[in-house]
Amino acid sequence: MQQGPIFSHSAMVLQAAIHGQGVALANNVMAQSEIEAGRLVCPFNDVLVSKNAFYLCLP
């Protein structure tokens, strides 16, 4: 299995997804403004409410 880039910061993961480099698993605080601006989308309608919830985001 090939391994892609590894990021040590959530902001870098989101920027990579915004620029079409793959998907990002990010928390709602980090991803919400990018989703609202249309730079990322949530591929699923289901939301899990949890203090540790994450979004799977695509450009």
N, C-alpha and C positions, 0 to 999 in steps of 0.2 A: 504494500500500500504506500503510495507516495504521500509525503507530508508537505503541506503548504507552509506559508509564512506563519510565524509565531509572534504574537504581540504581547507586550508586557503591560500595556495600558488600554483601558476600555475605549478611550477617545480614538486611539489608533485603529482599533477594530472597526468602529463606526465609520471612520474616514475611508478605510479600505472598502467597506460595503457600499458607501456612497459612490465611490469611484469604480464600482463594478467588479471588484476583486473577489466577490463571494458573498456569503451570508454572515450576519453578526448575531450573536446571542448577547443581548444587552439588557440592563435593567431599565425600567420605565423612566426613571429620572434622567438617565443619559440619553435615551432614544426619543423621548416624546417630542421634543422640538423639531427633530429631523423628520419624524413621521408627520407632524402637523404641517411642516413646510413642503412636504411631498418629495423630499430627498430619499426617504426610506418608506417602505410599506410593510405592514404586518400581513404575512401570507395566510394567516388563520384568523377566524372570527372568535375562536374560543380564547378566553382569558382566565388564567388561574390567579386568584387573589391570594397573595401570600406576602409576608414581609421579605421573602427572598425570590419574588417573581422575576422572570426574565421574558424578553421579547425575542423572537426569532425574526430578524429583519432582512429584507432584500432591497436592492436599489430599484 
